[in-house]
Amino acid sequence: MASTEVPFSIRFTRAQVEKIARVAEVEDRSQASVVRRAVDALDDRALDPQTAVTLGQELQFSGGEKFIVTVAGTTAGSLPAAPAVGATVADGSATLRRER
């Protein structure tokens, strides 16, 4: 039986990549360092501007700011200015509340 390659991509949130890194640390330390470097370099929004987000979804930006989506929508093409913790910010058609 002949095999066929099918190109595809998978997008992970920063939280998902961090979970993968924790599993890799337990399973195989050599792979953990590769995954950890990827997590450290990751800026989800820089990779995926104008991303559809859902109510309650958690987002974390490269600067460590954590947000919860309070109004579902599509994020803008660039990061919004981070408001004070507890405040909200419009991001495209979505609204985010800063958690930390």
C-alpha positions in Angstrom: 0.0 0.0 0.0 1.5 3.4 -1.0 1.5 6.2 1.4 0.6 9.8 0.7 1.9 12.9 2.5 -0.8 15.4 3.4 0.5 18.8 4.6 -1.3 20.3 7.5 -0.7 22.5 10.4 -1.8 22.5 14.0 -2.1 25.7 16.1 -1.7 25.5 19.8 -2.3 28.1 22.5 0.5 29.1 24.8 -1.2 27.1 27.6 -1.3 24.0 25.4 2.3 24.3 24.5 3.2 24.7 28.2 1.3 21.5 29.0 3.2 19.7 26.3 6.4 21.0 27.8 5.5 19.7 31.2 4.8 16.2 29.8 8.0 16.3 27.8 10.0 17.1 31.0 8.6 14.0 32.6 8.9 11.7 29.5 12.1 12.9 27.9 14.3 15.7 29.1 16.1 16.1 25.8 12.8 17.0 24.1 11.8 19.2 27.0 14.5 21.7 26.3 13.4 22.0 22.7 9.8 22.5 23.7 10.7 24.9 26.5 12.7 27.1 24.1 9.7 27.1 21.8 7.4 28.2 24.6 9.9 31.0 25.7 9.9 32.3 22.1 6.2 32.0 21.6 4.0 35.0 21.1 0.6 33.5 20.1 -0.7 36.8 18.8 2.4 37.5 16.7 1.9 34.2 15.1 -1.8 34.3 14.7 -3.2 37.9 14.4 -6.9 38.2 13.7 -7.7 35.0 15.6 -11.2 34.0 16.5 -11.6 33.7 20.3 -14.4 32.3 22.4 -16.1 33.5 25.6 -14.0 32.4 28.6 -10.9 31.5 26.6 -7.6 32.3 28.3 -4.9 34.2 26.4 -1.4 34.8 27.5 0.9 37.3 25.7 4.7 37.0 25.6 5.1 39.7 28.3 3.3 37.4 30.7 0.0 39.3 30.7 -2.9 36.9 31.1 -6.4 37.7 29.7 -9.9 36.2 29.7 -12.2 36.7 26.8 -15.4 38.4 28.0 -16.9 39.1 24.6 -16.2 36.6 21.8 -15.0 37.9 18.5 -11.9 38.2 16.3 -8.7 39.8 17.7 -7.0 42.7 15.9 -3.9 42.4 13.8 -1.7 43.7 16.6 -1.6 43.5 20.4 -3.7 46.0 22.4 -2.1 48.2 25.1 -2.4 46.2 28.3 -4.8 47.8 30.7 -4.5 47.5 34.5 -5.2 44.2 36.1 -9.0 43.7 36.3 -9.7 46.2 33.5 -11.0 45.3 30.0 -9.7 46.2 26.6 -11.2 46.0 23.1 -9.2 43.8 20.8 -10.7 43.8 17.3 -14.3 42.7 17.8 -13.4 40.8 21.0 -13.1 42.2 24.6 -10.5 40.9 27.0 -10.2 41.3 30.8 -6.7 41.4 32.2 -6.2 38.8 34.9 -2.5 39.5 35.6 
